[in-house]
Amino acid sequence: MKSEELKLIDLLPEKVIAPDLKAENKTDTIVLEDYLKVEHKNRNYFSTYSFRADLEAYWDTVFGLNYDDFFGPEGYYNRHLVNLHYFFELEEQVNLIHQKKGFSI
């Protein structure tokens, strides 16, 4: 994958960059269904997320994690790890966008 291409990245795992989205802002908010008390319309739930398979493959490739790893005793640690990675990748993508617009980084 070229560095100019947007990558499928996840963080909380409530935040995801989905490269197939048409807008420049390719971040989706994903709701994990662990402590859901009320369903919200117009939300991306992990169980019905259209890029779920891609996201799970990404977690496995980059972190060796699967959906179940975000729950239980290590769950919050894994969420924080993935979240930190998300913000690092997001910073890289923002820098690329700024460079394309002529800003020096």
N, C-alpha and C positions, 0 to 999 in steps of 0.2 A: 504494500500500500504506500503510495507516495505521501510525503509529508503535507502536501497541499490538500489532500482529500480529507474530508471529515470522517472521523472514526466513530463507530458505535461505542459510546462510552456510558458508563453508569456511575452514579454515585449514590447516594444514600441508601439504597437503590431507588430512591424516589425521584431522582433526576437522571435523565437519559438523553444523549444526543443521538438522534435517529437520522442517518444520512439520507434516507429516502423522502424525508419531509421536504416540501417545495419551498418553504420560507427560508430566509437567511438564518433566522433563529430556529435551530433544529432541536431545541431542548424540549423534551416531553416530561411532564410530571407523572410519576407512576405511584399508585397507591398499593402498598403491600397490605394484604388482608389479614394481618395478624391481630390487631386490636380494633377492628372496625366496629363502631357502634351504630353509625348512621350511614346509609348509602347516599352518595352525592351524584347527581346527574352531571354529565359532561366531564367525567374524570376517567383517567386511564387506569383501570384496575389490572394488576399483573396477570390475573387469570384470563383476562380477555384482551390483553394488549396485543396489537397487531404485529409487533416486532418481537414478541416473546421468545420465539425460538432463537433469533439472532442474539438477543440479550443474554439468554442462558448460555449459548455457545461462547459468547464473549467472556462472561464470568468464568467459564470453565477454562478457556484458553489463557486468559491473563492471570487469574487468581487461583485456579483450581477449585472454584467454589460452585455450588449449585444453590437453588432457591432455598432449600432447607437449611443451608448454612447461615442464613440471616436470622435464624430463630434459635432459641435455646441459650445455653450458657455463653457460647462464643458469638452469638448473633450480633450483638451491638458492636463488638470489636470488628467483625467482618464488615458491618455496615459502615463503620468509620473508616476502615481501610479503603473500601471502594469509594466512599465519599471523597476522601483526600485525593485519590487518583482522578476522580471526576474533575475536581477543581484545577488540578495540574493540567489535565488535557484541555479543559475549557480555556485556561489561560493561553495555551499554545494556539488554539483555534482563533481566539480573539486577536492575538498577535499577528496571525496570518491575514486575517481580515483587514487589520490596520495597515499592514505592509502593502496589501493589494490596493488600498486607498491612498497610498503615498506617504503614510506616516513612517518615520524612522523609529525603529525599536531598539 
